[in-house]
Amino acid sequence: MWSRLTLFTGNSSPVLAESVASQLGVSPGKAIITRFSDGEVRVEIGENVRGKDTYVLQSTCPPVNENIMELLVIIDALKRASARRVNAIIPYYGYGRQDQKDKPRVAITSKVVADLLAVAGADRVITIDLHADQIQGFFNIPVDHLFGTNVLCTAIKESLRGDEIILAPDSGGVERCRTFASKLQLDLALMDYRQENGTYPKIVGNVSGRRVIILDDMVDTGRTLVRTAQVAHAAGAEIVDACAVHPVLSGNSVKIIEESQLRSIIVTDTIPLSEAARNSGKIFTVSIAPLLAEVVKRVHFEEPISSIFAEI
């Protein structure tokens, strides 16, 4: 059966793809990805995929538009090469923050990307920690929505000392943090940005003298985590650590984190780290490769994946 499975990758996630292929015991698929002189993407599949179950691993991280277009062209090339099924593995789903019409004349770009993937020929999407759960409903094809927080949970579990409390940095992350805290059997606190008596923000929950762990789905500019860490320290926290699934880390975010009161931040490899992030003494990575390999195996053999969500 493994002879009928092939894993391809674009240029955004070659290291992660190689790790997943190694976990599965297969060789990465052969694809030649080049650019015309004007920047157009050209893809040539370098092996026979007729009748095969194919997977394309590509995070749509910066440069977002380049990586999305590359993914779409790879999918189309596989479909035209008569692959039996094309599964898009998108560890980080770009444009995930544009999931609603928050102003009168704006696009819901998450839906546009979902439509493009289906039109290109994807039969299934496997992704990790969508910024908003409703994005899963934007697709007209099956979507396996995995949780990188499970991988972070395992990493944090190994370092617990007994006085930890999980802190949600905003109201949108409360449910994520509640689930995380429940799995680790820890208390939950949250940031409250309401202005009362001239003082804000504040923390709802007791963090004094405790190790605070901030959890978010992504770290982009780093300002949310840094601000939350400052408030936690002001409220008497002894140590402040952070976890984030997607290390977008744009601009000078690494410097901001380095100069902050955060002791450390654990991220996954859904997005490759920049050289500055790799050299940081505060940023640590845990891999989602074993999770993705297990999901690919179960999808390929048409086994249920629901049990993975409970495996901590």
N, C-alpha and C positions, 0 to 999 in steps of 0.2 A: 504493500500500500504506500510506503514512503516514496516509492519510485514515481508515484502519481502526484506528489506534492513538490512545489517549487516556490522558494521564497526570494523575491526580488527586492531591491532597494533603490531609492533615488539618492540624490547627493546630500540630503539633510541628515540622514541617520545611518550611515554605513557601519559605524562601530556597533551600534545597538543591533542592527540587522545581523551582523556577523555573530554577535553573542547569542541571539535567538536561534540562528541556524545551527550554531554549535550545540546549544541545549537540545535541539531536535535531532542532531546527528545527520544533518543534510548539508550539502554545499550550497552557497548562495547562487541564485540564478544568474545567468549571463545576460547582461543588457548593456548596450553601448549608448550612452547619453551624451550628446554633443550639442553645440550651438552653431547656428548659422552666423554669418558675419554681422547680421542685424540683431542678434540675440534670440532668435526663435529657437525653441527646443526641438531637437530631433532625437527620436528613440528608435533603436533597432534591437529587437529581441534576438539574442545570440544562440538560442537553442530551441529545440522542438517542444512546444507546450500544448500541442493538440490533445484535447481530452483531459488535460491535467487540472488539478486543483491548485490555483496560483494565488500567492499572497504578495502584496506590495507594501513594504514598510516605509513610511515617509511621514515625518512630522512636518506639519505646515507652520513651522516656526520661521523667524526672520532669516533670510528675506522671504516674507510670507507669500507674496504674489508669485515669485519665481518657483517656490516649492510646490505651491498648489498647481500651477500650470504643468510642472514636471510630472506630478502625480497623475493628473488627468491624461497626459499624453501616454504615460506608461500603461495606464489602464486600457486606453483605447488600442494601443499596440498589442496588448495581450488578447483583447477581445477579438481583434482582427486576425490574430494568429490561431484562433479556434480553441483558446483555453476553455475548459469546461465551466470553470467558475473563477471569478476574479474577486478576491477579498482585499479590501483596502484597510491596512492597519495604520491608524493615524494616532500615535501616542499623544500628540498635542494638536488639538483642533483649532487652527487659526480662525480668526473672526468670531470666536466664541463669545466675545463680549458684546457683539452687536446682535443680540437675540430678541430684542423687542423694539417697538416703535415708541421711544421715550420722548420724542419731539414730533411735531406735526409732519414734517417733510424729510424723514430720514429712511434709509433702507434697512431691512432686516437681513443683513448680509450673511448671517449664519444659515438662513434658509436658502439663499442664493448658492452658497457653496454646497449645501446638501443636494440641491437640484443638479448642479454641475457634475457631482460625483456619480449620481444615478444615470444621467444622460451619457456620460463618458463610458459607462458599462460596468460599474461596480455592482456586484451582486450582494455584497455585505460590507458593513463597516465595523471595524473593531477599534474602539477608542478608549481613552482614559480620562476620567474626571473632566467631563464637559463643564464649562463655566456655569451653565444653567441646564437643569434637567430637561426643560421643555425642548431643547435642541434635538433630543432623540426623536421627538414627534415631528420634526421637520422633514424626516426621511420617509420615502415610500419603499425603502428596502430594509431588511433586518439590520439592527444596530446592537452590537454587544457593548454595553457601557460598563467598563471596568473601573475599579477604584484603586488608584495608586496610594490612597490613604491606608489601605491594608498593608502595603509594603512598608510605609512609614511607621505604621503601628507596630509591626514586628521589630523594626529597628529601635524604636523608642522603648519597647517592652524590655529590651536587654539592659537598659540603663536606668530603670526606675529605682528610686531610693526610698519612696514611701510618702513623700510630702508634696508630690506634683499636683498641679491643677491645670486643666486645659483652658486656654483663653481664646475666645472668638473675637477677631479684630473688628468685625462689623456684623450688622444684623443679618446680612445675606449668608454668612457662614455659620450661623448658629446651629442649624440642623446637622451640618457636616461635623462640627465640633462636638455636638451632643452624642452622635454615633461613635465618634472617635473616643470620647471620654468613657462612654459606656463599655466599649470593648476592652479598655484598659482599667476599668473600674476606678476611675478618677473623678474628682469634682470638676464642675464646669463654671467658668466665669465668662462675662462678656463685656465688651466696651459699650458704653452708653454716651452718645454724642449730644443728648438733649442739654440745652443750656438752662440751668436752674440756679437762681441766686448768683448769677455771674460766674459760676464755676463749671467748666466742662473741658475735655471729656472726663468721665470717671469710669471706674470698673465696678460692675455689679458682681459681688463675690469677694471672698476673703483671700487675698494673695500675700498678705504680710508674712515674711519669714519663710516663704515657700519657693520652690522651683516652679516657675511659670513656663508653660509650653504653648506658644502661639501656633495655631494651625490655619493655613490658608491653602486655596487650590493652586495659586500661583504667586510668584514674586516677580514683579516687573521692575518698577522704579525702586522698590525697596522702602519707600516712604511710609507705607501703611504699617509694615512690620516694625520699623524704627520708631515711629510715633507710638505704637502700642507698647513697645518695650520701655519707652520713656515714662509712659503713664504707669506701667506696672512697677517700675523701680520707684517712682514717686509714691506709690501706694504701699511700699515696703517689701516688694519681692526681693528675695535673696539672689536668685539666678533667673535669667530670662533666656530661654532657647526658642527656636522656631522650627517649623516644618512646613514645606510647601512642595506640592507634587511637581509643578512645572516651573523650572528655573529660566524664565524669560530673560531677566537680568539685563534690561536695556540701559543705554546711556552710561552714566557713572554710578549705577546702582551698587556695583561691587565696592567702590570706595565708600559710599554711604553706609553700607553694611559694616565694612571694616572699622569705620570711625564711630559706630553706634554702641549702645549698651547691650546689644545682643551678644551672648557668649558664643552661640553657634547657630547654624541653620542647616538642616538636613533636607536635601532635595533628591529627586529621582533623575534618571537619565532620559526622560521623555524628550528633552531638548539637550543637545550637546553643549557643554560648558565652554565659555570663552577661555582664553589663556589666563586672563586676569582672575577669573573665577576658580580655575583649576589651581592657581597658585595661592589662593586665599587661605588663610589659616582658620577662617570661620565657616567656610562652606564645605559640606561633606555630601557625598553622593551614595545612594543605594540604588541598585539596578532593578528595573522592571522586566528584564529579559526572562527570568524564570516564569513570571506570571504570563507574559505574552506567549512563551513557548508552550505552556500548559494549555492556554486557550486555543492556540492554533491546533494542537494535537486533538483536543476535544471537538473542535469544529470540523476538522478533517474526518474524524471517525464518527461524526454525528452523535456525539455524546453530550449530555447536559453540562452547562458551565455554572449553573446557579449555586452549586455547592462550594465553588471557589470563594464566593463572597463571605462565607462563614469560616473559612480556614485562616485562622490567625494564630 
